Amino acid sequence: MASQVTRVVLRVIAREDKVEQLKPILLELAEQSRKEDGCNGYKVFQSKSDPHEFVLYESWASDAALDAHLKTPHVQQAFARGLPLLAGAPDRRVYATIG
């Protein structure tokens, strides 16, 4: 049986003139998140066809680890700095391993 792992796919679109400002915020978020207990992996991707589009792929040992992550100062800081740079609301999807 597969172990329970929580995965998050977060898609964000930077405003037209904010791509270069958003990039370091996302990379710092990933770097700090990888240091957390329960983080199995955290990657940042930028679309080849649309440089405004980013996808963050996260893997957490459990829902509890993800919940703790969302309360950390570095996540709160990334939200505060990053949300104003987005063209719209983030698209966040959470998945559980089923097999």
LOVOBA-875035 format. One record per atom (N, C-alpha, C): x negated, y negated, z; residue in one letter; residue number from 1; chain. Coordinates in Angstrom, 1 decimal. Atoms other than C-alpha are relative to their C-alpha. Layout:
// LOVOBA-875035
<rec X="X" Y="Y" Z="Z" residu="a" num="NUM" chaine="A"/>
...
END
This chain:
// LOVOBA-875035
<rec X="-0.8" Y="1.2" Z="0.0" residu="m" num="1" chaine="A"/>
<rec X="0.0" Y="0.0" Z="0.0" residu="m" num="1" chaine="A"/>
<rec X="-0.9" Y="-1.2" Z="0.0" residu="m" num="1" chaine="A"/>
<rec X="0.8" Y="1.3" Z="0.1" residu="a" num="2" chaine="A"/>
<rec X="-1.3" Y="-3.5" Z="-0.9" residu="a" num="2" chaine="A"/>
<rec X="0.2" Y="-0.8" Z="1.3" residu="a" num="2" chaine="A"/>
<rec X="-0.1" Y="0.9" Z="-1.2" residu="s" num="3" chaine="A"/>
<rec X="-2.1" Y="-5.8" Z="2.0" residu="s" num="3" chaine="A"/>
<rec X="0.8" Y="-1.2" Z="-0.3" residu="s" num="3" chaine="A"/>
<rec X="-0.8" Y="1.2" Z="0.2" residu="q" num="4" chaine="A"/>
<rec X="0.2" Y="-8.8" Z="2.4" residu="q" num="4" chaine="A"/>
<rec X="-1.0" Y="-1.2" Z="-0.1" residu="q" num="4" chaine="A"/>
<rec X="0.8" Y="1.2" Z="0.3" residu="v" num="5" chaine="A"/>
<rec X="-1.5" Y="-11.8" Z="0.9" residu="v" num="5" chaine="A"/>
<rec X="1.0" Y="-1.1" Z="-0.5" residu="v" num="5" chaine="A"/>
<rec X="-0.8" Y="1.1" Z="0.5" residu="t" num="6" chaine="A"/>
<rec X="0.1" Y="-15.2" Z="0.3" residu="t" num="6" chaine="A"/>
<rec X="-0.8" Y="-0.8" Z="-1.0" residu="t" num="6" chaine="A"/>
<rec X="0.6" Y="0.8" Z="1.1" residu="r" num="7" chaine="A"/>
<rec X="-0.7" Y="-17.0" Z="-2.9" residu="r" num="7" chaine="A"/>
<rec X="0.8" Y="-1.2" Z="-0.3" residu="r" num="7" chaine="A"/>
<rec X="-0.6" Y="1.2" Z="0.3" residu="v" num="8" chaine="A"/>
<rec X="0.0" Y="-20.5" Z="-3.8" residu="v" num="8" chaine="A"/>
<rec X="-0.5" Y="-0.5" Z="-1.3" residu="v" num="8" chaine="A"/>
<rec X="0.4" Y="0.6" Z="1.2" residu="v" num="9" chaine="A"/>
<rec X="0.0" Y="-22.1" Z="-7.2" residu="v" num="9" chaine="A"/>
<rec X="0.6" Y="-1.4" Z="0.0" residu="v" num="9" chaine="A"/>
<rec X="-0.4" Y="1.4" Z="-0.1" residu="l" num="10" chaine="A"/>
<rec X="0.1" Y="-25.9" Z="-7.1" residu="l" num="10" chaine="A"/>
<rec X="-0.4" Y="-0.7" Z="-1.2" residu="l" num="10" chaine="A"/>
<rec X="0.3" Y="0.8" Z="1.2" residu="r" num="11" chaine="A"/>
<rec X="0.4" Y="-27.9" Z="-10.3" residu="r" num="11" chaine="A"/>
<rec X="0.3" Y="-1.4" Z="0.2" residu="r" num="11" chaine="A"/>
<rec X="-0.2" Y="1.4" Z="-0.1" residu="v" num="12" chaine="A"/>
<rec X="-0.1" Y="-31.6" Z="-10.3" residu="v" num="12" chaine="A"/>
<rec X="-0.4" Y="-0.7" Z="-1.3" residu="v" num="12" chaine="A"/>
<rec X="0.3" Y="0.8" Z="1.2" residu="i" num="13" chaine="A"/>
<rec X="-0.2" Y="-34.2" Z="-13.1" residu="i" num="13" chaine="A"/>
<rec X="-0.5" Y="-1.4" Z="0.5" residu="i" num="13" chaine="A"/>
<rec X="0.5" Y="1.4" Z="-0.3" residu="a" num="14" chaine="A"/>
<rec X="-2.4" Y="-37.3" Z="-12.7" residu="a" num="14" chaine="A"/>
<rec X="0.6" Y="-1.0" Z="-0.8" residu="a" num="14" chaine="A"/>
<rec X="-0.4" Y="1.2" Z="0.8" residu="r" num="15" chaine="A"/>
<rec X="-1.2" Y="-40.7" Z="-13.7" residu="r" num="15" chaine="A"/>
<rec X="-1.0" Y="-0.2" Z="-1.1" residu="r" num="15" chaine="A"/>
<rec X="0.9" Y="0.2" Z="1.2" residu="e" num="16" chaine="A"/>
<rec X="-2.7" Y="-41.8" Z="-17.0" residu="e" num="16" chaine="A"/>
<rec X="-1.4" Y="-0.5" Z="0.3" residu="e" num="16" chaine="A"/>
<rec X="1.3" Y="0.6" Z="-0.3" residu="d" num="17" chaine="A"/>
<rec X="-5.5" Y="-43.9" Z="-15.5" residu="d" num="17" chaine="A"/>
<rec X="-0.6" Y="0.5" Z="1.3" residu="d" num="17" chaine="A"/>
<rec X="0.5" Y="-0.5" Z="-1.3" residu="k" num="18" chaine="A"/>
<rec X="-6.1" Y="-41.8" Z="-12.3" residu="k" num="18" chaine="A"/>
<rec X="-0.6" Y="1.3" Z="0.0" residu="k" num="18" chaine="A"/>
<rec X="0.6" Y="-1.4" Z="0.1" residu="v" num="19" chaine="A"/>
<rec X="-7.6" Y="-38.5" Z="-13.5" residu="v" num="19" chaine="A"/>
<rec X="-1.3" Y="0.0" Z="0.8" residu="v" num="19" chaine="A"/>
<rec X="1.3" Y="0.0" Z="-0.6" residu="e" num="20" chaine="A"/>
<rec X="-11.1" Y="-39.4" Z="-12.4" residu="e" num="20" chaine="A"/>
<rec X="0.0" Y="-0.3" Z="1.5" residu="e" num="20" chaine="A"/>
<rec X="-0.2" Y="0.2" Z="-1.5" residu="q" num="21" chaine="A"/>
<rec X="-9.9" Y="-40.6" Z="-9.0" residu="q" num="21" chaine="A"/>
<rec X="0.5" Y="1.2" Z="0.7" residu="q" num="21" chaine="A"/>
<rec X="-0.6" Y="-1.1" Z="-0.6" residu="l" num="22" chaine="A"/>
<rec X="-7.9" Y="-37.5" Z="-8.4" residu="l" num="22" chaine="A"/>
<rec X="-0.9" Y="1.2" Z="0.1" residu="l" num="22" chaine="A"/>
<rec X="0.8" Y="-1.1" Z="0.0" residu="k" num="23" chaine="A"/>
<rec X="-10.5" Y="-35.0" Z="-9.3" residu="k" num="23" chaine="A"/>
<rec X="-0.9" Y="0.3" Z="1.2" residu="k" num="23" chaine="A"/>
<rec X="0.8" Y="-0.2" Z="-1.2" residu="p" num="24" chaine="A"/>
<rec X="-12.9" Y="-35.5" Z="-6.3" residu="p" num="24" chaine="A"/>
<rec X="0.9" Y="0.3" Z="1.2" residu="p" num="24" chaine="A"/>
<rec X="-0.9" Y="-0.3" Z="-1.1" residu="i" num="25" chaine="A"/>
<rec X="-9.9" Y="-35.4" Z="-3.9" residu="i" num="25" chaine="A"/>
<rec X="0.4" Y="1.5" Z="0.0" residu="i" num="25" chaine="A"/>
<rec X="-0.4" Y="-1.4" Z="0.2" residu="l" num="26" chaine="A"/>
<rec X="-8.8" Y="-32.0" Z="-5.3" residu="l" num="26" chaine="A"/>
<rec X="-1.2" Y="0.9" Z="0.3" residu="l" num="26" chaine="A"/>
<rec X="1.2" Y="-0.9" Z="-0.2" residu="l" num="27" chaine="A"/>
<rec X="-12.4" Y="-30.6" Z="-5.2" residu="l" num="27" chaine="A"/>
<rec X="-0.4" Y="0.0" Z="1.5" residu="l" num="27" chaine="A"/>
<rec X="0.3" Y="0.0" Z="-1.5" residu="e" num="28" chaine="A"/>
<rec X="-13.0" Y="-31.8" Z="-1.6" residu="e" num="28" chaine="A"/>
<rec X="1.1" Y="0.8" Z="0.8" residu="e" num="28" chaine="A"/>
<rec X="-1.1" Y="-0.8" Z="-0.6" residu="l" num="29" chaine="A"/>
<rec X="-9.6" Y="-30.3" Z="-0.6" residu="l" num="29" chaine="A"/>
<rec X="-0.4" Y="1.5" Z="-0.1" residu="l" num="29" chaine="A"/>
<rec X="0.3" Y="-1.4" Z="0.2" residu="a" num="30" chaine="A"/>
<rec X="-10.7" Y="-26.9" Z="-2.1" residu="a" num="30" chaine="A"/>
<rec X="-1.2" Y="0.4" Z="0.9" residu="a" num="30" chaine="A"/>
<rec X="1.3" Y="-0.3" Z="-0.8" residu="e" num="31" chaine="A"/>
<rec X="-14.2" Y="-27.1" Z="-0.4" residu="e" num="31" chaine="A"/>
<rec X="0.3" Y="0.2" Z="1.4" residu="e" num="31" chaine="A"/>
<rec X="-0.4" Y="-0.1" Z="-1.4" residu="q" num="32" chaine="A"/>
<rec X="-12.7" Y="-27.8" Z="3.0" residu="q" num="32" chaine="A"/>
<rec X="0.9" Y="1.2" Z="0.3" residu="q" num="32" chaine="A"/>
<rec X="-1.0" Y="-1.0" Z="-0.2" residu="s" num="33" chaine="A"/>
<rec X="-9.9" Y="-25.3" Z="2.6" residu="s" num="33" chaine="A"/>
<rec X="-0.7" Y="1.4" Z="0.0" residu="s" num="33" chaine="A"/>
<rec X="0.8" Y="-1.3" Z="0.0" residu="r" num="34" chaine="A"/>
<rec X="-12.4" Y="-22.4" Z="1.8" residu="r" num="34" chaine="A"/>
<rec X="-0.6" Y="0.3" Z="1.3" residu="r" num="34" chaine="A"/>
<rec X="0.6" Y="-0.2" Z="-1.3" residu="k" num="35" chaine="A"/>
<rec X="-13.9" Y="-22.9" Z="5.2" residu="k" num="35" chaine="A"/>
<rec X="1.0" Y="0.5" Z="1.1" residu="k" num="35" chaine="A"/>
<rec X="-1.1" Y="-0.3" Z="-1.0" residu="e" num="36" chaine="A"/>
<rec X="-10.6" Y="-22.2" Z="7.0" residu="e" num="36" chaine="A"/>
<rec X="0.1" Y="1.5" Z="0.2" residu="e" num="36" chaine="A"/>
<rec X="-0.3" Y="-1.4" Z="-0.3" residu="d" num="37" chaine="A"/>
<rec X="-9.9" Y="-18.9" Z="8.8" residu="d" num="37" chaine="A"/>
<rec X="1.3" Y="0.4" Z="-0.8" residu="d" num="37" chaine="A"/>
<rec X="-1.1" Y="-0.5" Z="0.8" residu="g" num="38" chaine="A"/>
<rec X="-7.5" Y="-16.9" Z="6.6" residu="g" num="38" chaine="A"/>
<rec X="0.0" Y="-0.4" Z="-1.4" residu="g" num="38" chaine="A"/>
<rec X="0.1" Y="0.4" Z="1.4" residu="c" num="39" chaine="A"/>
<rec X="-8.5" Y="-18.5" Z="3.3" residu="c" num="39" chaine="A"/>
<rec X="-0.8" Y="1.1" Z="-0.7" residu="c" num="39" chaine="A"/>
<rec X="0.7" Y="-1.0" Z="0.8" residu="n" num="40" chaine="A"/>
<rec X="-9.4" Y="-15.8" Z="0.8" residu="n" num="40" chaine="A"/>
<rec X="-0.6" Y="-0.6" Z="-1.2" residu="n" num="40" chaine="A"/>
<rec X="0.5" Y="0.7" Z="1.2" residu="g" num="41" chaine="A"/>
<rec X="-10.0" Y="-18.2" Z="-2.0" residu="g" num="41" chaine="A"/>
<rec X="0.8" Y="-1.2" Z="-0.3" residu="g" num="41" chaine="A"/>
<rec X="-0.7" Y="1.3" Z="0.3" residu="y" num="42" chaine="A"/>
<rec X="-9.2" Y="-21.7" Z="-3.3" residu="y" num="42" chaine="A"/>
<rec X="-0.7" Y="-0.5" Z="-1.2" residu="y" num="42" chaine="A"/>
<rec X="0.6" Y="0.5" Z="1.3" residu="k" num="43" chaine="A"/>
<rec X="-9.8" Y="-22.8" Z="-6.9" residu="k" num="43" chaine="A"/>
<rec X="0.8" Y="-1.1" Z="-0.6" residu="k" num="43" chaine="A"/>
<rec X="-0.7" Y="1.1" Z="0.7" residu="v" num="44" chaine="A"/>
<rec X="-9.1" Y="-25.9" Z="-8.9" residu="v" num="44" chaine="A"/>
<rec X="-0.3" Y="0.1" Z="-1.5" residu="v" num="44" chaine="A"/>
<rec X="0.1" Y="-0.1" Z="1.4" residu="f" num="45" chaine="A"/>
<rec X="-8.5" Y="-25.8" Z="-12.6" residu="f" num="45" chaine="A"/>
<rec X="0.5" Y="-1.3" Z="-0.6" residu="f" num="45" chaine="A"/>
<rec X="-0.5" Y="1.1" Z="0.7" residu="q" num="46" chaine="A"/>
<rec X="-8.1" Y="-28.6" Z="-15.1" residu="q" num="46" chaine="A"/>
<rec X="0.3" Y="0.5" Z="-1.4" residu="q" num="46" chaine="A"/>
<rec X="-0.4" Y="-0.5" Z="1.3" residu="s" num="47" chaine="A"/>
<rec X="-6.2" Y="-28.0" Z="-18.3" residu="s" num="47" chaine="A"/>
<rec X="-0.9" Y="-0.5" Z="-1.1" residu="s" num="47" chaine="A"/>
<rec X="0.8" Y="0.3" Z="1.1" residu="k" num="48" chaine="A"/>
<rec X="-8.2" Y="-27.9" Z="-21.5" residu="k" num="48" chaine="A"/>
<rec X="0.8" Y="-0.9" Z="-1.0" residu="k" num="48" chaine="A"/>
<rec X="-0.8" Y="0.8" Z="1.0" residu="s" num="49" chaine="A"/>
<rec X="-5.3" Y="-29.3" Z="-23.6" residu="s" num="49" chaine="A"/>
<rec X="0.5" Y="-1.3" Z="0.5" residu="s" num="49" chaine="A"/>
<rec X="-0.5" Y="1.3" Z="-0.6" residu="d" num="50" chaine="A"/>
<rec X="-4.2" Y="-32.0" Z="-21.1" residu="d" num="50" chaine="A"/>
<rec X="-0.8" Y="-0.3" Z="1.2" residu="d" num="50" chaine="A"/>
<rec X="0.9" Y="0.3" Z="-1.2" residu="p" num="51" chaine="A"/>
<rec X="-6.9" Y="-33.4" Z="-18.8" residu="p" num="51" chaine="A"/>
<rec X="0.7" Y="-0.6" Z="1.2" residu="p" num="51" chaine="A"/>
<rec X="-0.8" Y="0.6" Z="-1.2" residu="h" num="52" chaine="A"/>
<rec X="-4.1" Y="-35.0" Z="-16.6" residu="h" num="52" chaine="A"/>
<rec X="0.5" Y="1.1" Z="0.9" residu="h" num="52" chaine="A"/>
<rec X="-0.7" Y="-1.1" Z="-0.7" residu="e" num="53" chaine="A"/>
<rec X="-2.9" Y="-31.5" Z="-15.5" residu="e" num="53" chaine="A"/>
<rec X="-1.1" Y="0.8" Z="0.7" residu="e" num="53" chaine="A"/>
<rec X="0.8" Y="-0.9" Z="-0.9" residu="f" num="54" chaine="A"/>
<rec X="-4.5" Y="-29.6" Z="-12.6" residu="f" num="54" chaine="A"/>
<rec X="0.8" Y="1.0" Z="0.6" residu="f" num="54" chaine="A"/>
<rec X="-0.6" Y="-1.1" Z="-0.8" residu="v" num="55" chaine="A"/>
<rec X="-3.7" Y="-26.3" Z="-11.0" residu="v" num="55" chaine="A"/>
<rec X="-0.9" Y="0.4" Z="1.1" residu="v" num="55" chaine="A"/>
<rec X="0.7" Y="-0.5" Z="-1.1" residu="l" num="56" chaine="A"/>
<rec X="-4.8" Y="-25.3" Z="-7.6" residu="l" num="56" chaine="A"/>
<rec X="0.5" Y="1.4" Z="0.3" residu="l" num="56" chaine="A"/>
<rec X="-0.4" Y="-1.4" Z="-0.3" residu="y" num="57" chaine="A"/>
<rec X="-4.8" Y="-21.5" Z="-6.9" residu="y" num="57" chaine="A"/>
<rec X="-0.6" Y="0.3" Z="1.3" residu="y" num="57" chaine="A"/>
<rec X="0.4" Y="-0.3" Z="-1.3" residu="e" num="58" chaine="A"/>
<rec X="-4.9" Y="-20.5" Z="-3.3" residu="e" num="58" chaine="A"/>
<rec X="0.4" Y="1.4" Z="0.4" residu="e" num="58" chaine="A"/>
<rec X="-0.3" Y="-1.4" Z="-0.5" residu="s" num="59" chaine="A"/>
<rec X="-5.1" Y="-17.1" Z="-1.6" residu="s" num="59" chaine="A"/>
<rec X="-0.2" Y="-0.1" Z="1.5" residu="s" num="59" chaine="A"/>
<rec X="0.0" Y="0.0" Z="-1.4" residu="w" num="60" chaine="A"/>
<rec X="-4.3" Y="-16.8" Z="2.1" residu="w" num="60" chaine="A"/>
<rec X="0.3" Y="1.4" Z="0.6" residu="w" num="60" chaine="A"/>
<rec X="-0.2" Y="-1.3" Z="-0.6" residu="a" num="61" chaine="A"/>
<rec X="-4.4" Y="-13.8" Z="4.4" residu="a" num="61" chaine="A"/>
<rec X="1.4" Y="0.2" Z="0.5" residu="a" num="61" chaine="A"/>
<rec X="-1.3" Y="-0.2" Z="-0.5" residu="s" num="62" chaine="A"/>
<rec X="-0.9" Y="-14.5" Z="5.7" residu="s" num="62" chaine="A"/>
<rec X="0.8" Y="-1.4" Z="-0.1" residu="s" num="62" chaine="A"/>
<rec X="-0.8" Y="1.2" Z="0.0" residu="d" num="63" chaine="A"/>
<rec X="2.0" Y="-17.0" Z="5.8" residu="d" num="63" chaine="A"/>
<rec X="-0.5" Y="-0.9" Z="1.2" residu="d" num="63" chaine="A"/>
<rec X="0.4" Y="0.8" Z="-1.1" residu="a" num="64" chaine="A"/>
<rec X="0.7" Y="-18.1" Z="9.2" residu="a" num="64" chaine="A"/>
<rec X="-1.3" Y="-0.8" Z="-0.3" residu="a" num="64" chaine="A"/>
<rec X="1.3" Y="0.7" Z="0.4" residu="a" num="65" chaine="A"/>
<rec X="-2.8" Y="-18.9" Z="7.7" residu="a" num="65" chaine="A"/>
<rec X="0.4" Y="-1.2" Z="-0.9" residu="a" num="65" chaine="A"/>
<rec X="-0.5" Y="1.1" Z="0.9" residu="l" num="66" chaine="A"/>
<rec X="-1.0" Y="-21.0" Z="5.0" residu="l" num="66" chaine="A"/>
<rec X="0.6" Y="-1.1" Z="0.8" residu="l" num="66" chaine="A"/>
<rec X="-0.6" Y="1.0" Z="-0.8" residu="d" num="67" chaine="A"/>
<rec X="1.1" Y="-22.8" Z="7.6" residu="d" num="67" chaine="A"/>
<rec X="-1.0" Y="-0.8" Z="0.8" residu="d" num="67" chaine="A"/>
<rec X="1.1" Y="0.7" Z="-0.7" residu="a" num="68" chaine="A"/>
<rec X="-2.0" Y="-23.6" Z="9.7" residu="a" num="68" chaine="A"/>
<rec X="-0.8" Y="-0.9" Z="-0.9" residu="a" num="68" chaine="A"/>
<rec X="0.7" Y="0.8" Z="1.0" residu="h" num="69" chaine="A"/>
<rec X="-3.7" Y="-24.9" Z="6.6" residu="h" num="69" chaine="A"/>
<rec X="0.7" Y="-1.3" Z="-0.3" residu="h" num="69" chaine="A"/>
<rec X="-0.8" Y="1.1" Z="0.4" residu="l" num="70" chaine="A"/>
<rec X="-0.9" Y="-27.3" Z="5.8" residu="l" num="70" chaine="A"/>
<rec X="-0.1" Y="-1.1" Z="1.1" residu="l" num="70" chaine="A"/>
<rec X="0.0" Y="0.9" Z="-1.2" residu="k" num="71" chaine="A"/>
<rec X="-1.4" Y="-28.9" Z="9.3" residu="k" num="71" chaine="A"/>
<rec X="-1.4" Y="-0.6" Z="0.2" residu="k" num="71" chaine="A"/>
<rec X="1.4" Y="0.5" Z="-0.2" residu="t" num="72" chaine="A"/>
<rec X="-5.2" Y="-29.6" Z="8.9" residu="t" num="72" chaine="A"/>
<rec X="-0.1" Y="-1.4" Z="-0.4" residu="t" num="72" chaine="A"/>
<rec X="0.2" Y="1.4" Z="0.4" residu="p" num="73" chaine="A"/>
<rec X="-6.5" Y="-33.1" Z="8.8" residu="p" num="73" chaine="A"/>
<rec X="-0.4" Y="-0.2" Z="-1.5" residu="p" num="73" chaine="A"/>
<rec X="0.5" Y="0.2" Z="1.4" residu="h" num="74" chaine="A"/>
<rec X="-8.2" Y="-32.5" Z="5.4" residu="h" num="74" chaine="A"/>
<rec X="1.2" Y="0.1" Z="-1.0" residu="h" num="74" chaine="A"/>
<rec X="-1.2" Y="-0.1" Z="0.9" residu="v" num="75" chaine="A"/>
<rec X="-4.8" Y="-31.5" Z="3.8" residu="v" num="75" chaine="A"/>
<rec X="0.8" Y="-1.3" Z="0.2" residu="v" num="75" chaine="A"/>
<rec X="-0.7" Y="1.3" Z="-0.1" residu="q" num="76" chaine="A"/>
<rec X="-3.1" Y="-34.5" Z="5.3" residu="q" num="76" chaine="A"/>
<rec X="-0.6" Y="-1.1" Z="-0.7" residu="q" num="76" chaine="A"/>
<rec X="0.7" Y="1.1" Z="0.6" residu="q" num="77" chaine="A"/>
<rec X="-5.8" Y="-36.8" Z="4.1" residu="q" num="77" chaine="A"/>
<rec X="0.1" Y="0.2" Z="-1.6" residu="q" num="77" chaine="A"/>
<rec X="-0.1" Y="-0.2" Z="1.4" residu="a" num="78" chaine="A"/>
<rec X="-5.7" Y="-35.2" Z="0.6" residu="a" num="78" chaine="A"/>
<rec X="1.4" Y="-0.4" Z="-0.5" residu="a" num="78" chaine="A"/>
<rec X="-1.3" Y="0.5" Z="0.3" residu="f" num="79" chaine="A"/>
<rec X="-1.9" Y="-35.8" Z="0.5" residu="f" num="79" chaine="A"/>
<rec X="0.1" Y="-1.5" Z="0.0" residu="f" num="79" chaine="A"/>
<rec X="0.0" Y="1.5" Z="-0.1" residu="a" num="80" chaine="A"/>
<rec X="-2.3" Y="-39.4" Z="1.6" residu="a" num="80" chaine="A"/>
<rec X="-0.7" Y="-0.7" Z="-1.1" residu="a" num="80" chaine="A"/>
<rec X="0.8" Y="0.6" Z="1.0" residu="r" num="81" chaine="A"/>
<rec X="-5.0" Y="-40.1" Z="-0.9" residu="r" num="81" chaine="A"/>
<rec X="0.5" Y="0.4" Z="-1.4" residu="r" num="81" chaine="A"/>
<rec X="-0.3" Y="-0.6" Z="1.3" residu="g" num="82" chaine="A"/>
<rec X="-3.8" Y="-37.9" Z="-3.8" residu="g" num="82" chaine="A"/>
<rec X="1.4" Y="-0.3" Z="-0.5" residu="g" num="82" chaine="A"/>
<rec X="-1.4" Y="0.1" Z="0.5" residu="l" num="83" chaine="A"/>
<rec X="0.0" Y="-38.3" Z="-4.0" residu="l" num="83" chaine="A"/>
<rec X="0.2" Y="-1.3" Z="-0.8" residu="l" num="83" chaine="A"/>
<rec X="-0.3" Y="1.2" Z="0.8" residu="p" num="84" chaine="A"/>
<rec X="-0.1" Y="-42.0" Z="-5.1" residu="p" num="84" chaine="A"/>
<rec X="-0.7" Y="0.1" Z="-1.4" residu="p" num="84" chaine="A"/>
<rec X="0.6" Y="-0.1" Z="1.3" residu="l" num="85" chaine="A"/>
<rec X="-2.3" Y="-40.9" Z="-8.1" residu="l" num="85" chaine="A"/>
<rec X="0.7" Y="0.9" Z="-0.9" residu="l" num="85" chaine="A"/>
<rec X="-0.7" Y="-1.0" Z="0.8" residu="l" num="86" chaine="A"/>
<rec X="0.2" Y="-38.4" Z="-9.4" residu="l" num="86" chaine="A"/>
<rec X="1.1" Y="-0.7" Z="-0.8" residu="l" num="86" chaine="A"/>
<rec X="-1.1" Y="0.5" Z="0.9" residu="a" num="87" chaine="A"/>
<rec X="2.7" Y="-39.0" Z="-12.3" residu="a" num="87" chaine="A"/>
<rec X="1.4" Y="0.5" Z="0.5" residu="a" num="87" chaine="A"/>
<rec X="-1.3" Y="-0.5" Z="-0.5" residu="g" num="88" chaine="A"/>
<rec X="5.4" Y="-37.0" Z="-10.4" residu="g" num="88" chaine="A"/>
<rec X="-0.3" Y="0.9" Z="1.2" residu="g" num="88" chaine="A"/>
<rec X="0.1" Y="-0.9" Z="-1.1" residu="a" num="89" chaine="A"/>
<rec X="6.0" Y="-34.6" Z="-7.6" residu="a" num="89" chaine="A"/>
<rec X="-0.8" Y="1.2" Z="-0.3" residu="a" num="89" chaine="A"/>
<rec X="0.7" Y="-1.3" Z="0.2" residu="p" num="90" chaine="A"/>
<rec X="3.7" Y="-31.6" Z="-7.2" residu="p" num="90" chaine="A"/>
<rec X="1.0" Y="1.1" Z="-0.2" residu="p" num="90" chaine="A"/>
<rec X="-0.8" Y="-1.2" Z="0.2" residu="d" num="91" chaine="A"/>
<rec X="5.1" Y="-28.3" Z="-8.4" residu="d" num="91" chaine="A"/>
<rec X="-0.7" Y="1.1" Z="0.8" residu="d" num="91" chaine="A"/>
<rec X="0.6" Y="-1.0" Z="-0.9" residu="r" num="92" chaine="A"/>
<rec X="4.3" Y="-25.8" Z="-5.5" residu="r" num="92" chaine="A"/>
<rec X="0.8" Y="1.2" Z="0.0" residu="r" num="92" chaine="A"/>
<rec X="-0.7" Y="-1.3" Z="0.0" residu="r" num="93" chaine="A"/>
<rec X="5.1" Y="-22.2" Z="-5.8" residu="r" num="93" chaine="A"/>
<rec X="-0.8" Y="1.0" Z="0.9" residu="r" num="93" chaine="A"/>
<rec X="0.6" Y="-0.9" Z="-0.9" residu="v" num="94" chaine="A"/>
<rec X="4.4" Y="-19.6" Z="-3.1" residu="v" num="94" chaine="A"/>
<rec X="0.4" Y="1.5" Z="-0.3" residu="v" num="94" chaine="A"/>
<rec X="-0.3" Y="-1.3" Z="0.4" residu="y" num="95" chaine="A"/>
<rec X="4.1" Y="-15.9" Z="-3.8" residu="y" num="95" chaine="A"/>
<rec X="-0.6" Y="1.0" Z="1.0" residu="y" num="95" chaine="A"/>
<rec X="0.5" Y="-1.1" Z="-0.9" residu="a" num="96" chaine="A"/>
<rec X="3.7" Y="-12.6" Z="-1.8" residu="a" num="96" chaine="A"/>
<rec X="-0.4" Y="1.1" Z="-0.9" residu="a" num="96" chaine="A"/>
<rec X="0.4" Y="-1.2" Z="0.7" residu="t" num="97" chaine="A"/>
<rec X="1.8" Y="-9.6" Z="-3.0" residu="t" num="97" chaine="A"/>
<rec X="1.0" Y="1.1" Z="0.2" residu="t" num="97" chaine="A"/>
<rec X="-1.0" Y="-1.1" Z="-0.1" residu="i" num="98" chaine="A"/>
<rec X="4.2" Y="-6.8" Z="-3.8" residu="i" num="98" chaine="A"/>
<rec X="-0.5" Y="1.4" Z="-0.5" residu="i" num="98" chaine="A"/>
<rec X="0.5" Y="-1.2" Z="0.5" residu="g" num="99" chaine="A"/>
<rec X="2.0" Y="-4.2" Z="-5.3" residu="g" num="99" chaine="A"/>
<rec X="-1.4" Y="-0.1" Z="-0.5" residu="g" num="99" chaine="A"/>
END
